[in-house]
Amino acid sequence: MNRRKRSLFVRTLLFLFALNSICIFYYFRLHPGPQHPLDEEQNLNLNLNLTPPSLSSSSSLKPWPLLPSFLPWNISSFPPVGSCEAYFGNGFSRSISPMRGRNVFFRCHYSETLQSSICEGGAIGMDPARIAMSRGGEDLEKVMGRREEDELPRYESGAFQIEEGEGWERREDRRLVDQAFLDQYLKHGAVHMHTMRSLVESIRVVPTGELQCDLVIDEPTLLVTRFEYANMFHTVTDWYSAYVSSRVTGLAGRPHLVFIDGHCKAQLEETWKSLFTSVRYAKDFAGTVCFRHAILSPLGYETALFKGLTESFSCQGSTANILRQNPDYQKTARLSEFGEMLLSSFDLLPIPKREPGMLNILFVRREDYLAHPRHNGKVQSRLSNELEVFDSVQTWAKMKNNMKCKLNVVNGLFAHMHMKEQLQAIRDASIVIGAHGAGLTHLVSAQTDTIVLEIIASMYRRPHFQLISSWKGLEYHAINLPGSYARPTEVTDELSKIMKSLGC
């Protein structure tokens, strides 16, 4: 080959090499690899994104609603341990992946503040036949007397399975994780029966191609176990945990939900169905079901709403608008965001402006109703003369009506009201009054200028609703009784002081 041909050959090779490099560069630029929220030691910087990611046109998931108090969940830096935002927002700052891969993966996002994890996995199979519990979803009247322990899951080895992926530390018994992992990231804590820990403990790793699936669910699915499922306060902790889990894992829409428990139908189930795309019970599946993306929601006992009863932490409610301009880890708008989520699920957003001079006084009542199979239909009395006090408030309100303020007393018989009616009553209330009881948990959906008056019997001096009021930024008043009887004049005198502060 002469010198001229050799030079042409070299130039041609250099040109082809350069062209190939440019093609490769633009291919990876236009086709980035898969990204997962909160991969180990990495944070997604979505600080400017005030709306959740959009859904694809083929998705069947319910979209996230636009919430006035929404603030980003996947953030550039995590809040300090023990801060208000770490309790109520995304304090799940450590991501641990015992198995990694594009489709087959398992990881837990751990919060040092809550001592709890949100775990998620890809290509996970569930065999309902290996979960010992009642079927669940039955009519209450058909299962009266059934024991609670029959309704809670007990897992056999391999009740859940996952195919082998990268990074898995091979074990003779083929457990996904060892005891040290469970003790560090899924702590027992004060929970006597930690069903999420037991679920993860049951997961066995099977060789590639050996995961058997009678049904495959392609879209994200939350796996939830409830305990005190008929109690409003405890159910709100479960709703909140499921909501936080969906946000922390960056889901583009509201996931499907599967109850890993055998509880019968309860009044509060309608809200689960409104909040999420679909709701089923584990025992509804006839064979093995595989989830392409499963999220394990922590127990409600591990939320800030519950931990606030036993742990002391500083947290004051604020508005999202203020926090967007002046971030403060000791303040939160998360409960307002969550309350708006509940309202939106029943088409109660946007919140209408209050009519000038019109004040709704919502009296939250306690009423007998059949709650669960071990219940006799009688509620514990927290205010022995509740009807007398309610009648007195009605009479007082008629006398207080004037040109400045018109008072409307709402009879909050929540046990016999549809959830939408309950939420609308709390949304429209200027003043909420009631004896200490789970119905006051609805305060999470109250407007920020709502005033709370709690009547507390001597045997029920617990901080549940004072704390929720503080975390929401609501003005709170309490009448502490020496027993369970309230003098009606004491209640109306306190209401008169509140009305005077409002200029009435």
N, C-alpha and C positions, 0 to 999 in steps of 0.2 A: 504494500500500500504506500503510495507516494505521500509526500508531506501535505499536499493540498487536500487529498481525500481524508487523511488522518485528522486534519484540523476541522474539516466539515463534520466528521463523525463525532468528534469531541463536543463541538458546539451543539450538535443535535441532541446528544445525551444530556448536556447541561440544560437545554431548553425543556426536554421531556421531564427531567427531574424537578425543575422549577414549576412547571405546569402541574405535575402530580402533587407537589407540596401545597400549591394554592388550592387545588381541588379538595385535598384532605382537610385543610384549614377551614374552608367554607362548609364542608360537610358537617364537621363537629360543631361549627358555630351555629348552624341551622338545625342540628339534631343533637341537642344536649342529652347526656345520659339521665336516667331516672333519678329524681330527688325525693327524699323522704323528709317529712318535718322532723326536726330535732335529731338528726343523725348524731352519733356519738361525737362529743366535743365540738359540735357545730351548731350555730344558731342561724335561723333564717332572718334576714333583715327586711321585715315588712312593715316598718314603723310608720310609713306614710299611707299604708293601705287601710282605709277606714271602713271598707266594705269587704265581706267575705268573698272568696274565690267563686267564680261563676261555674255553673253546671254545663256539661255538654248537652247538646240537643237530644241525645239518645238516652239521657239519664231519666230514671223514674223517681229519683229522690225529690222530696219537697225542697224547694229553695229556702235558703235562709232569708227571713224577712229583714227589711231595713229597720233597724232599731235606733231611736234617737240617742241612746246612751252607749252605743257600741264603741268599744275601743279595741285596738289590735291585740290578738292573743299570741301570735308568733312574733317575737320581738328581738331587737338587736342585742339587748343585754337584759339579764334576768334581775328581778328585784332582790334586795337583800333578804337573807334568811330571817324569818320572824317578822317581816314587814306585813302591813295590811294587804298589799298587792300580792305578796307571796301566799298569804292565806286564801284570798278570794280569787286571784287571777292565776297567771301562769308562773308558779314557783317551781315547776317541774323541770329543774335546770340540769339534771344529770340524766343522760340517755345511755342505757346499757344494753348491748346487743349480744345475747348468747348465740344468736344465729343470724347471719347476714346473707342477703341475696336480693335479686331484683323482684322476684315473685314469692320466693320462700324466705321468710324472715320472721324474727321475733325480737321484740325489744320492749323495755320498760322505761318510762320516764319518771324519775324519782324526785319527790319533793322532800327536802330535808325539813322544811317547815311543818308539813302535814304528816311526815313520816309515812308516806303512802306513795303508791305508784299507779300510773295509768299505763297499762300494757296493751300492745297491739301485735298482730301477727298476720302473715300472708300464707295462704294455702293451709289452713287449719281444718281438720275434720272433727266432727262431733258425733259420737254414737250414743243416742238417747237411751238405748238399752243398757248401757253401762253407768247410767246415772239413776241411783235409787231415790225416788221421791214420787209423790202422787202426781196425777196427770196435770192438774192445774186448769184454770179457766172454767171450772164448773159453776153452775148457779149455786149461790150460798145455801139455799134451803136444802139442797141435795147432799151436802157434806157436813151438816151440823154435827158437832162433837169431834170432828177429826183433829188429831193432835198436830201441834205445830211442827214437831220433829219429823212428821211424815211429809210435810210440805217443803222441807229444806233439803237441798241436794247432798248426797253422799256419793263420792266419785270412786269408781273402780279404776284400777290401773289401765290406761289407754282409753279412758272415756273421751279424751281429746288426743289427737295425733297430728303430727306435722312431718313433712318430708325432710330428709337430711339436707342441710345447707352449709354454707361457708361459716367457718369459725366455731362450729359446734364441738365442744369437748366430749369426745366419745366416752360413753359410760357403759358398763356391762349390762346394767338394767335398762339402758336406753332412755333414761329420764332426760328431758330437755334441760333442766337445771338441777343443781345440787342443793343440799340443805343450807349451805352457806349463802347461796343466792337468795333463797326464800327468807332467811333470817335477816338479811341485810336490806332487801328491797320490798319484801311483802311481810312486814313484821306482824306478829299476832297482836301486839299492843294490848288494849283492854277488851278486844273483841273475842268473846269466848269461842265462837264458831266462825272462823275466817274463811268464807266460801270461795273468795277469789284466790286466796293462797292455795286452797285445796284443789281448785281447778287447775292452776298452773302446775301444781305438784303431780297431777294426774297425766300431764302431757307426755306422750312417748314419741320418740323419733323413729320413723320407719324409713327403710331404704327408698331411694328415688324410684318413682313409678309404682310404689306399692300402696299408696294412699287410696283407699276405696271410697267412692262417692256415689250415692244414689241420687243426690241432688247437689247442685253447685249454685251458691248465691254469689253473684258477681259483685254486687254493690256493698259498700261498707255496712257493717252490722254491729251494733252494740250488744254485748252480752251482760245482762243485769240480774243480780240476785237481790230480792227485797226481803226484809225482815218484818218490821211493823208496817205492813203495806196498807192497812186500813186507817192509819193515823195520819192526819194532814201534816203535822210537823215533820214526821219521819219520812213521809212520801216526798215532801219538798226537798229534803236532803238528798233523796235518791234522784229526783228530777235535776237538782243542781249538779250532782256528780256526773250524771249522764250528759248534761249540757257542757260542762267543763271538759269532759273527755272528748267530746266531738270537736270542740274548739282547739284544744291543745294539739290534737292529732291532725289539725288542718283540713277537716273534711269540707268538700266543696258544697255539700248539701246535707240535709237532715237525714241521718242514717236509718236503716231498718233497725228493729229492736227485737231481741229474743229474751224472754224471761227464763232464766235458769233457776226456776223454782216451781213449786206445785201449788201455789195459792189459788184460791177460787176467785171468781170475778168480784170486784169491789167497785164502789161508786167512783173512786179516783182513777179507774182504768181509762175512762174516756179522755182524761187529760194526757195520759201516755200516748194515746192514739192521735190526739191533736198535735202533740209536740213533735212526733217522729213520723217517718214515712209509712211504716207498718209495724204492727205488734203481733208477735206469735209466742207461743209457749214451746219450750224444748221438746216436750212430749207430743206436740202436734206433728212432728216429723216421723214418718213411718220407718225410715232407714237412716243411714249415715248421711249427714249433710256437711258439705265443705264450704268454708267461707274464704273467698279470695282476700278479704280484708276484715278481720275481726278485731274489735276494740273491747277490752275488758274494763268495765266501769268500776271504780272503787266503791266500797260499801258507803252508804250514807253516813255511817258513824265516823268516817274519816274526812268529812268535809268541815270547813270552818264553821258552818252553821251549828254543827254538833259539838265540835271541839271547843267552841267559845264558852260552853257551859262548864268546862273543867279547866281550861287554860286561860291565862290572863294575857291578852295582847291588845295593843292600842290600835284602834281603827275607827275612823269617823267617815260617815257618808258624805259624798260631795257629788257635784254634777259632772257629767262627762265634758261639757264645754269648758269648765274651769280646769279640769285635769289635762285636757288637750293643750291648753296654753301654759299651765303651771303644773307639770307632773309632780306628784307627791306620793311617795310609797306608803305614807301613813294614812292616806285617804283612799276611798274606793267609790266607784260608780257601778261596780259589778252586780250588786243586788238589784239596782235599778234596771240594768241591762237585762238581767234574768227575768225580773218582773215584767218588763216589756215583752220578753219572749213569750211568757205565759199569756199576756193580753193578746198579742198578735196571733197566737195559735187559735184564738176564738174570735178573730176579726174585730178586736176592740181597740186597734190602733188605726189612725192617730188619736191621741187623747183630746177630747173636745175641751175648749176653754170653759172655765167655770162661769156660770151666769152671775153677773154682779149682784151681790146682796142675797143670793140664794145659797144656803148652807145645808148640805145633807149630813145628818148625824146618824151614822150607821151603828146600831146596837147589835153586836154579835152575840147571838143566843146559843145556849146549849140545849139540845133536845134528845130525847131517847130515840135510838135507831139501832137496828141489828148490824153490827160492823163486820164480824168474822165468825168462823165456826165455833169458837170458844167463848162467844159473847152472849150475854143474856138479854141484850137489847136495852139495858139501862145504863145511862151515862152517870159518872160520878158528879155529884152536885158540887160546884165551886162557889155558888152563890145561892144560899138557901131561899132567899126571897127575890129571885130574879124577876119574876113577873110583876111583883110589886114595884121594884125599881124601874122596870121598863114602863109601866103605866105612869109612874111619877114623872119620868123624863118626857113622855108624850104630853102630859098636862102642862109641865113647865114650858115646853117648847111653844105650845099654843099661847101661853101668857106672854112669852118673850117676843112673839112676832110683832114687828113694828115696821115703820116706813123704811128704815135702814136695812134690816135683815129679816128674811123670811126663813124659818127653820122647818126642815122636813125630816122627821124621824123615820128611819128605814128599819123595819123589823128583820134582822138578819138571821133567819132560821135556816142556816146553811145546810144542815143535814138533809133537808128536803128541797133544796134548790139545785137546779142544774149548775154545773161549774161555770158556764158563761154568765149566768145571773149572779153568782157569787163574785166573780172577778169584776163584773160591771159595777156591782154595789161598792166594792172596795175602791175601784178606780174613781168613782164619782163622789166618794165621801170626803167631806171637809174635816169631820171629826169622827174618829172610830172609838167606840166605847164598848167594853165587855169584860166579863170575868176571865181570869187566866184560863186559857184553854187553847187547843190546837187550832181552832178556827182563826185565831189572831195571826197565825202564820201567813195569812193572806196579805199582811202588811208589806210583804216583798213587792206587791204590785200596786201599792198606794202611791199617790203623787207626792212629790217631795215637800209640799206645803201642808200635808195632812197632819193633824194633831191627834195624838193617841192618849186615851185615858183608860188605864187598866185597873180593874178592881181585883184585889188580890186577897184571897182568904189566907188565914194564918198557916194552914197546912200546905199551901202551894206557893210559897215565896221563892220562886225560881226566876232566873234572869232572862228566859227565852226572848220575851217580846220587848223588854227594855234594850237588850242587845240588838235585836233586829232593827228597832227604831234608831239606835245609834248608828248602825252600819248603813242605814238608809238616809240618815240625816234628818229624821223626823223629830218634831217636838214631842216630848214624852212626859206624861203625868201619871202618878199612881196613887191609889187609895188603899192603904194597907189595913185590913180588917183584923180585929182581935179574935174573930172566929170566922164564920161564913155568912153572917148577917150584915147587910149594909143598910145604914139609915138613909132612906131616900133623900132627905134634905141635905145630907153630906155630899151625895152624888150631884144633886142639882146645884148646890153651892159651888162645887168645883167647876161644873159646866158654866156657871155664870161668870166665874173668873176668866175662863178661857174665852167666852164670848166678849167680855170687856176688852181683852187684849186684842181682839179682832175688830174692835170699834163698834160693837153691837150693844 
